[in-house]
Amino acid sequence: MRETKSRYFSSFSVASFHKYSGCVLTDGDMQEKANLLITELFDTELIGEGALPSYEHAHQNLVTAGCEAVPHRATVYAQLVESELLWSWAQLQPAEVEGARLVPPPAIGRCAGAHSVCDVQLSQVSPSSFTPLSPLCAMFSVDFSKPVSSAFQSHSTSFVARAGGRAQVVLSWWDLDMDPSGAIVCSMAPSWTYPQPAKAPWRDHWMQSVYFLPAERQVAEREELSLTVCHDDYSLWYSLQPHSLQDAQAETPPPRPCCTCQAHLVWTRPRFGELNDRRRTGSYVAALRSVLSEDSVCLSVSDGSLLPVFAHMLGAKKVFSLENSRMSKQVIEEVLEANSKKGGVELLEIRPEQLTSQDLRGEQISVLMGEPYFSTSLLPWHSLFFWYCRTALAGLLRPTATILPCSASLHVVAVEFQDLWRIRAPCGICEGFDVTPMDEMVQRSLDFRESREAEPHPLWEYPCRALTHPTEVMTFDFTQCVPQEPISSQGLLPFIRTGRCHGVALWMDCHLTDDVTVSGGLTQPISEQGDCEWSRHRKQGVYFLRSAWDSLGDGRTGVSYSFTFEPSLGDVKMDFSITGH
């Protein structure tokens, strides 16, 4: 699991004292102060688990002056970049709909965005996806062997812009000097900073951070700039200013960013990316255009969706939209107002089963639509909630009503992971220490039924190779109501490539119409070598095999699968095993 920002103090893992063999603890208090402090208190943002107040307390109460700390020192690095890809995770971009331009509300463009750190595997963000505007800057260091303060601090670094462009995003990571000389370094740098990227260590407990500037700023090549990082006891944030204003910035450092537009509270960063995906928007517009007419009465069921706005722009007679919260309702209202379309969509804060004909002004629905997207979804098939909404709304639909999407399908492929398999692999002997008792404890925990289920992962961050053909294993017909009886599917995925099979990747495709499909999984055909390209907008499901299997790729063995969709639970039960012909 990712070691993301949390809000609690971690405890010290080990303390070694002056007279190690004879030192004891009495009622939890040390008899004398330590002169060696060994800790692991870090997260992807370095300080997000309370490292600073923990060190501060240790130096005040637990260790001697002049003690040594392991790790000895941490340094935070940052690089200013322009990136359309990364910026699309923070700001809503204009969209083209039938020649008309849908613009974001001004409040979103002025908003500093969500404060929570964006932690990603930057190694999987290609350098071609961004333009560096600054050199790599060492922003600040913390010497853990000396007294540490958890009070607010700011640190600025001046530089000359390497290129002109739009300053939008700060990429950041840190490293640890484990010893005072810096001979032993533990670095979080992404792989593309290494001379040989393939030799970069893989980490998932600590990754890299992406920080979004409060607003993009045009910079010129060779312009003198100053990048400032501020931190409190748990969080970092960045700002950019001309070098000439650095002193003024120091007097009034930028406040901690906070969302003021509500959109960053309604939409996650992957969701912003999804809404900004022009190709995806084009698919929905094309599908809507094919089913709408001047007398269409539309109802949208999705969380914070722009679909009803598109339907109105395409000329539907009337458009209703069910919103799951007042906040998402207000955000869509602001989108409509910014585009002079207020009143074009009637937003209803009502659950599908509570909706009545009176709420629809006596109209019957001719087009029921959804992306479908729901903020509570974790696994791909959780979007089947749309099917249950469609069933609850059956009495309000015209007999000839169009359902968009008309169906969805569940797909699977057996894969070899480059690194993700490590999160379940036993450690064995680690640096001379036998940790097999821990391995055995973990293995016993995996014997519970809950551990033999799929778990969500953003597979674009975790490279893998397909060892079988991708296969559609179940289809869900939204033109009909949810059935009473379970739906089952069994089959075999023959191995067609050599490799080590670690598990199965699962995803959903939404078939908007017979001709238009939007995938939540593979975005390109699998390459001849088995390389996969995954959607960055949705998490896919991963089912890990109990033990990895070496595939010969001759088709004689494969992964046997069994699926059952339980309508009463809204869940998909699954089982996989290795089978020979």
C-alpha positions in Angstrom: 0.0 0.0 0.0 1.1 3.6 -0.6 2.5 5.4 2.4 0.5 8.5 1.8 0.1 11.6 3.9 -1.4 10.8 7.3 -2.2 12.8 10.4 -0.6 11.0 13.3 2.8 10.8 15.0 4.9 7.8 14.2 6.9 6.3 17.1 10.7 5.8 17.1 11.6 2.4 16.0 14.9 1.9 17.8 17.1 3.8 20.3 20.5 2.7 21.3 21.9 4.0 24.6 25.3 4.8 26.3 25.4 1.4 28.1 23.3 -0.6 25.6 23.5 -4.0 27.3 22.6 -2.7 30.8 20.0 0.0 29.9 16.4 -0.9 30.9 13.1 0.9 30.8 11.2 1.6 34.0 7.5 2.3 33.6 8.2 3.4 30.0 10.8 6.1 30.9 14.5 5.9 29.9 17.0 5.8 32.8 19.4 8.0 30.8 19.3 9.9 27.5 20.4 8.2 24.3 23.3 9.3 22.1 22.1 7.4 19.0 18.7 7.9 17.4 17.5 5.5 14.7 14.2 6.4 13.1 11.8 5.8 10.2 9.3 8.6 10.4 8.9 9.6 6.7 6.3 9.6 4.0 6.2 10.6 0.4 6.2 14.3 1.4 9.0 13.5 4.0 7.3 15.2 6.9 3.7 14.1 6.6 3.8 11.5 9.4 4.9 14.0 12.0 8.7 13.6 11.6 9.4 17.2 12.6 7.5 17.3 15.9 8.8 13.8 16.7 12.4 14.8 16.2 11.8 18.0 18.1 10.4 16.1 21.1 13.3 13.7 21.0 16.0 16.4 21.0 14.2 18.1 23.9 13.6 15.1 26.0 15.2 11.8 24.9 18.7 12.4 23.4 21.9 14.1 24.4 23.4 17.2 22.8 25.7 16.1 20.0 23.9 12.8 19.5 24.1 11.0 16.1 20.9 10.2 14.1 20.4 7.5 11.5 19.3 8.7 9.0 21.6 11.7 9.5 20.2 14.2 7.0 17.3 14.7 4.6 17.3 17.0 1.5 14.2 18.1 -0.4 14.6 18.7 -4.2 12.2 20.4 -6.6 12.0 21.3 -10.3 9.6 23.7 -11.9 8.0 22.4 -15.1 5.4 23.1 -17.7 3.1 20.1 -18.3 -0.2 19.9 -20.0 -0.7 16.4 -18.7 0.0 17.2 -15.0 -1.8 20.6 -15.1 -4.9 18.8 -16.4 -5.0 17.2 -13.0 -5.5 20.5 -11.3 -7.5 22.9 -13.5 -10.6 22.4 -15.6 -9.8 23.1 -19.3 -12.2 24.5 -21.9 -14.0 21.9 -24.0 -15.3 22.0 -27.6 -18.9 20.8 -28.1 -20.3 21.0 -31.6 -18.3 24.2 -32.3 -19.3 25.8 -29.0 -16.8 26.4 -26.3 -17.5 25.2 -22.7 -15.3 27.3 -20.3 -14.6 26.6 -16.7 -15.9 28.9 -14.0 -13.5 31.8 -13.1 -13.5 30.6 -9.5 -11.8 27.4 -10.4 -9.1 29.2 -12.3 -8.4 31.4 -9.3 -8.4 28.6 -6.8 -5.1 27.3 -5.3 -6.6 23.8 -5.4 -6.6 20.9 -3.0 -3.9 21.1 -0.4 -3.3 17.3 -0.1 -0.2 16.1 -1.7 -0.4 14.4 -5.1 1.9 11.4 -4.8 2.7 9.4 -8.0 5.2 7.2 -9.5 7.0 9.9 -11.5 9.2 7.3 -13.1 6.1 6.5 -15.2 5.6 10.1 -16.3 7.7 10.4 -19.4 10.1 13.4 -19.6 8.4 14.1 -23.0 5.3 14.9 -20.9 6.8 18.0 -19.4 9.3 20.8 -20.1 11.8 21.7 -17.3 11.8 25.4 -16.7 14.3 25.3 -13.8 17.3 23.2 -12.9 16.8 20.6 -10.1 17.0 22.7 -6.9 17.9 21.6 -3.4 15.2 23.5 -1.5 16.2 22.7 2.1 17.9 20.1 4.3 17.2 18.9 7.8 20.0 17.6 10.0 18.4 15.1 12.4 21.4 15.0 14.7 20.8 18.6 15.7 17.7 20.2 17.4 14.8 20.2 14.9 11.9 22.7 14.8 8.4 21.9 13.7 7.5 25.6 13.4 6.5 27.2 10.1 9.5 27.8 7.8 10.1 29.0 4.3 13.1 28.4 2.0 13.8 30.1 -1.3 16.1 29.2 -4.2 17.0 31.5 -7.0 17.6 30.3 -10.6 17.7 31.4 -14.2 14.9 29.9 -16.3 16.2 27.2 -18.6 13.4 27.7 -21.1 10.4 29.9 -21.6 6.9 28.6 -21.0 4.0 28.3 -18.5 5.2 27.7 -15.0 2.5 25.3 -13.7 3.8 22.4 -11.7 6.6 21.6 -9.2 8.0 18.0 -9.2 9.5 17.2 -5.8 11.3 14.3 -4.0 13.9 13.8 -1.3 16.8 11.8 -0.3 18.5 10.7 2.9 22.1 10.8 3.8 22.2 7.8 6.1 25.6 8.7 7.6 27.3 12.1 8.3 29.7 11.8 5.3 26.9 11.1 2.8 28.5 8.0 1.6 25.3 6.0 2.0 22.3 7.7 0.3 18.7 6.5 0.0 17.2 8.5 -2.8 13.5 8.9 -4.0 14.6 10.4 -7.3 12.5 9.1 -10.3 14.2 6.6 -12.7 14.7 9.1 -15.5 17.2 11.1 -13.4 19.5 8.1 -13.3 22.2 7.5 -16.0 20.8 4.0 -16.4 17.0 4.2 -15.6 16.6 0.5 -15.5 18.9 0.3 -12.5 16.9 2.8 -10.4 15.5 1.3 -7.2 11.7 0.7 -7.2 9.7 2.1 -4.3 6.1 2.2 -3.5 6.1 3.1 0.2 7.8 6.4 -0.7 7.3 7.9 -4.2 7.5 11.4 -5.6 5.2 14.4 -5.2 3.6 16.8 -7.6 2.6 20.3 -6.4 0.5 22.6 -8.4 1.1 26.3 -8.4 -1.9 28.5 -7.3 -2.0 29.8 -10.9 0.1 29.3 -14.0 2.6 32.0 -14.8 4.3 32.8 -18.1 8.1 32.9 -17.8 10.8 33.8 -20.3 14.0 32.0 -21.0 16.9 33.3 -18.9 14.4 35.1 -16.6 15.6 35.3 -13.0 13.1 33.6 -10.7 12.8 32.5 -7.1 11.1 29.2 -6.0 9.9 29.1 -2.4 8.8 26.1 -0.4 6.9 26.6 2.8 6.2 23.9 5.4 4.4 23.6 8.7 4.8 20.6 10.9 3.1 18.2 8.3 2.9 19.7 4.8 4.8 21.4 2.0 3.6 24.0 -0.5 5.4 26.0 -3.3 5.2 29.4 -4.8 7.0 31.2 -7.6 8.0 34.9 -7.9 10.5 37.1 -9.8 13.9 37.1 -8.1 13.5 40.9 -7.5 10.5 40.2 -5.2 12.2 37.5 -3.2 12.7 39.7 -0.1 9.1 40.9 -0.1 8.0 37.2 -0.4 10.1 36.4 2.7 8.3 39.1 4.7 4.9 37.8 3.7 5.2 34.1 2.7 2.3 32.6 0.8 -0.4 31.0 2.9 -1.1 27.3 2.8 -3.2 26.7 -0.3 -6.9 25.9 0.3 -9.7 25.1 -2.2 -12.1 28.0 -2.4 -14.1 26.9 -5.5 -15.3 23.5 -4.1 -14.4 21.8 -7.4 -11.2 20.4 -6.0 -13.3 18.9 -3.2 -15.8 17.4 -5.6 -13.4 16.1 -8.2 -10.2 14.1 -7.5 -7.1 14.8 -9.5 -7.7 11.7 -11.8 -11.2 13.0 -12.2 -10.0 16.4 -13.4 -7.8 14.5 -15.9 -10.8 12.5 -17.0 -12.9 15.6 -17.5 -10.1 17.2 -19.5 -9.5 14.3 -21.8 -10.5 15.7 -25.2 -10.7 12.3 -26.8 -13.0 10.9 -24.1 -15.2 14.1 -24.3 -15.4 13.6 -28.1 -16.7 10.0 -27.6 -19.5 11.2 -25.2 -20.5 14.1 -27.5 -20.6 11.7 -30.5 -22.7 9.2 -28.6 -25.1 11.9 -27.4 -25.4 13.4 -30.8 -26.5 10.0 -32.2 -29.4 9.6 -29.7 -30.6 13.1 -29.0 -33.4 14.9 -30.8 -35.2 18.2 -30.3 -37.9 16.6 -28.1 -35.4 14.6 -25.9 -36.0 14.7 -22.2 -32.7 13.6 -20.6 -31.8 12.5 -17.1 -28.2 12.2 -16.0 -27.1 9.9 -13.2 -23.4 10.5 -12.3 -21.5 12.4 -9.7 -20.4 15.9 -10.8 -20.7 15.1 -14.4 -20.6 17.5 -17.4 -22.7 15.1 -19.5 -26.0 17.0 -18.8 -24.3 20.2 -19.8 -23.2 18.6 -23.1 -26.8 17.3 -23.7 -28.2 20.8 -23.2 -25.6 22.3 -25.6 -26.5 19.6 -28.2 -30.1 20.8 -28.2 -32.1 18.5 -25.9 -35.5 19.8 -25.0 -35.1 19.3 -21.3 -32.2 18.0 -19.1 -32.3 16.9 -15.5 -29.4 15.7 -13.5 -29.3 13.9 -10.2 -26.4 15.0 -7.9 -25.3 13.1 -4.9 -24.3 16.1 -2.8 -25.0 19.8 -2.5 -21.4 20.6 -3.2 -21.3 18.9 -6.6 -24.6 20.5 -7.4 -23.1 23.9 -6.8 -20.1 23.2 -8.9 -22.2 22.2 -11.9 -24.4 25.3 -11.3 -21.2 27.4 -11.5 -20.2 25.7 -14.8 -23.7 26.5 -16.2 -23.5 30.1 -15.0 -20.0 30.7 -16.4 -21.3 29.6 -19.9 -24.6 31.6 -19.7 -26.6 28.4 -19.5 -28.1 28.7 -16.1 -31.5 27.0 -16.1 -30.6 24.9 -19.0 -30.1 21.9 -16.7 -32.3 21.3 -13.7 -30.1 19.9 -10.9 -31.9 17.7 -8.4 -30.3 16.7 -5.1 -32.5 13.5 -4.9 -31.6 9.8 -4.8 -32.9 7.8 -7.9 -35.3 5.8 -5.8 -36.8 9.0 -4.4 -37.4 10.7 -7.8 -41.0 11.2 -8.8 -42.8 12.3 -11.9 -43.6 15.5 -10.1 -39.8 16.2 -9.7 -39.6 15.8 -13.5 -42.5 18.3 -14.1 -44.6 15.4 -15.4 -42.1 14.5 -18.1 -41.1 11.0 -19.0 -37.4 10.3 -19.6 -36.5 9.6 -23.2 -32.7 9.4 -22.6 -31.2 8.1 -19.4 -27.5 8.8 -19.4 -24.4 8.4 -17.2 -20.6 8.3 -17.7 -21.0 6.4 -15.3 -18.9 7.9 -12.5 -19.5 7.7 -8.8 -17.2 9.2 -6.2 -17.6 6.2 -3.9 -16.4 3.7 -6.5 -13.2 1.9 -5.7 -13.1 -1.1 -8.1 -14.1 -1.0 -11.8 -17.4 -2.8 -11.4 -18.6 -0.5 -8.7 -19.8 1.7 -11.7 -22.6 -0.9 -12.0 -24.4 1.3 -9.5 -25.7 3.0 -12.6 -27.5 -0.2 -13.5 -29.3 -0.1 -10.1 -30.2 3.5 -10.6 -31.6 2.6 -14.1 -33.7 -0.1 -12.4 -35.0 2.2 -9.7 -36.0 4.8 -12.4 -37.7 2.2 -14.7 -41.2 3.6 -14.0 -40.2 7.1 -15.1 -38.8 6.0 -18.5 -40.6 6.1 -21.8 -41.1 2.6 -23.3 -38.7 3.5 -26.1 -36.2 5.3 -23.8 -32.5 5.2 -24.8 -30.1 4.1 -22.1 -26.6 5.5 -22.5 -24.4 3.6 -21.9 -26.4 0.7 -23.2 -24.1 -1.9 -21.6 -20.8 -2.5 -19.9 -18.4 -5.4 -20.1 -15.8 -6.8 -17.7 -12.4 -7.7 -19.2 -9.4 -9.6 -17.9 -5.8 -10.3 -18.9 -3.2 -12.3 -17.0 0.0 -10.3 -16.5 3.6 -10.2 -15.4 4.3 -7.1 -13.2 7.6 -5.4 -13.4 7.5 -4.4 -9.8 4.0 -4.4 -8.3 4.4 -8.1 -7.3 6.8 -7.0 -4.6 4.0 -5.7 -2.4 3.0 -9.4 -1.7 6.3 -11.1 -2.0 8.0 -12.6 1.1 11.2 -10.9 2.2 13.1 -13.9 3.5 16.6 -12.7 4.6 16.9 -8.9 4.6 20.3 -7.4 5.2 21.3 -10.5 7.2 18.1 -10.5 9.3 15.7 -13.4 9.0 12.2 -12.0 8.7 10.5 -15.2 7.7 8.3 -15.1 10.9 6.8 -11.8 9.5 6.4 -13.5 6.1 4.5 -16.3 7.7 2.3 -13.9 9.6 1.5 -12.1 6.3 0.9 -15.4 4.5 -1.6 -16.5 7.2 -3.5 -13.2 6.8 -3.7 -13.9 3.1 -5.7 -17.1 3.9 -8.7 -15.0 4.8 -11.4 -14.7 2.0 -11.2 -10.9 1.9 -7.5 -11.2 0.9 -8.4 -13.3 -2.1 -10.3 -10.5 -3.8 -9.3 -8.0 -6.3 -7.8 -4.7 -5.1 -7.7 -1.3 -6.9 -4.4 0.0 -8.5 -3.7 2.7 -11.0 -1.9 0.4 -13.4 -0.4 3.2 -15.5 2.0 3.7 -12.6 2.9 0.0 -12.5 4.2 -1.5 -15.8 3.2 -5.0 -16.7 3.2 -7.4 -19.6 0.2 -9.3 -20.9 0.8 -13.1 -21.0 -2.6 -13.9 -22.4 -5.0 -12.2 -24.8 -7.4 -9.7 -23.1 -10.7 -11.3 -22.8 -14.3 -10.1 -22.2 -15.7 -12.3 -19.5 -19.1 -10.7 -18.6 -21.5 -8.3 -20.2 -24.1 -6.2 -18.3 -27.2 -5.1 -20.4 -28.3 -1.7 -19.1 -31.3 -1.7 -21.4 -32.8 -4.2 -19.1 -33.3 -4.0 -15.3 -30.9 -5.7 -12.9 -31.8 -9.4 -13.0 -32.9 -11.3 -9.9 -30.6 -14.3 -10.5 -26.8 -14.3 -10.4 -24.8 -14.1 -13.7 -21.9 -16.5 -14.0 -19.0 -17.0 -16.4 -16.2 -19.5 -16.6 -13.3 -20.0 -19.0 -9.6 -20.2 -19.6 -6.9 -17.6 -20.5 -4.2 -19.6 -22.4 -0.7 -18.3 -21.9 0.6 -16.9 -25.3 3.9 -15.3 -24.0 6.7 -16.5 -21.8 7.0 -14.7 -18.4 6.2 -15.0 -14.8 2.4 -14.6 -14.1 1.8 -12.7 -10.9 -2.0 -12.1 -11.3 -4.8 -10.9 -13.4 -5.7 -7.3 -14.3 -9.5 -6.4 -14.6 -11.3 -3.4 -16.0 -14.7 -2.3 -17.4 -15.5 -1.0 -20.8 -18.6 1.2 -21.1 -20.5 0.8 -24.4 -22.2 4.2 -24.9 -23.9 3.0 -28.1 -23.3 0.1 -30.4 -20.5 2.1 -32.1 -18.9 4.1 -29.2 -17.0 2.6 -26.3 -15.0 4.2 -23.5 -12.5 2.0 -21.8 -11.5 2.2 -18.1 -8.6 -0.2 -18.9 -6.4 -0.6 -21.9 -6.1 2.5 -24.1 -4.1 0.9 -26.9 -3.9 -2.6 -28.3 -1.3 -4.7 -26.5 2.1 -4.7 -28.2 3.7 -7.7 -29.7 5.9 -8.0 -26.6 2.9 -7.7 -24.3 3.4 -4.2 -23.1 0.2 -2.5 -21.9 -1.0 1.1 -21.8 -3.6 1.8 -19.2 -6.0 4.6 -18.6 -4.7 7.2 -16.2 -8.3 8.2 -15.1 -9.5 5.1 -13.4 -8.0 2.5 -11.2 -8.1 -1.1 -12.5 -8.6 -4.2 -10.4 -5.7 -6.6 -9.7 -6.1 -10.1 -8.5 -2.8 -11.6 -7.2 -2.3 -15.3 -7.6 -1.3 -17.1 -4.4 2.0 -17.9 -6.0 3.6 -16.7 -9.3 3.6 -19.1 -12.2 6.2 -19.4 -14.9 4.6 -19.4 -18.4 6.1 -21.1 -21.3 3.8 -19.3 -23.7 2.9 -22.4 -25.6 -0.9 -22.3 -24.9 -0.8 -25.6 -23.0 -1.4 -23.9 -19.7 -3.4 -20.9 -18.7 -5.4 -19.1 -16.0 -8.8 -20.7 -15.3 -11.4 -18.1 -14.2 -14.8 -18.2 -12.6 -17.0 -15.1 -12.2 -20.3 -14.6 -10.5 -22.2 -11.3 -10.4 -24.4 -11.3 -7.3 -27.3 -8.8 -7.9 -28.3 -8.8 -4.2 -24.8 -7.6 -3.3 -23.9 -5.6 -6.4 -20.6 -7.4 -6.3 -18.5 -9.6 -8.6 -17.1 -12.7 -7.0 -14.1 -14.3 -8.7 -11.7 -17.1 -8.6 -8.5 -17.9 -10.6 -6.2 -20.9 -10.8 -3.5 -22.2 -13.1 -4.8 -25.0 -15.4 -3.3 -27.2 -18.0 -5.0 -28.6 -21.2 
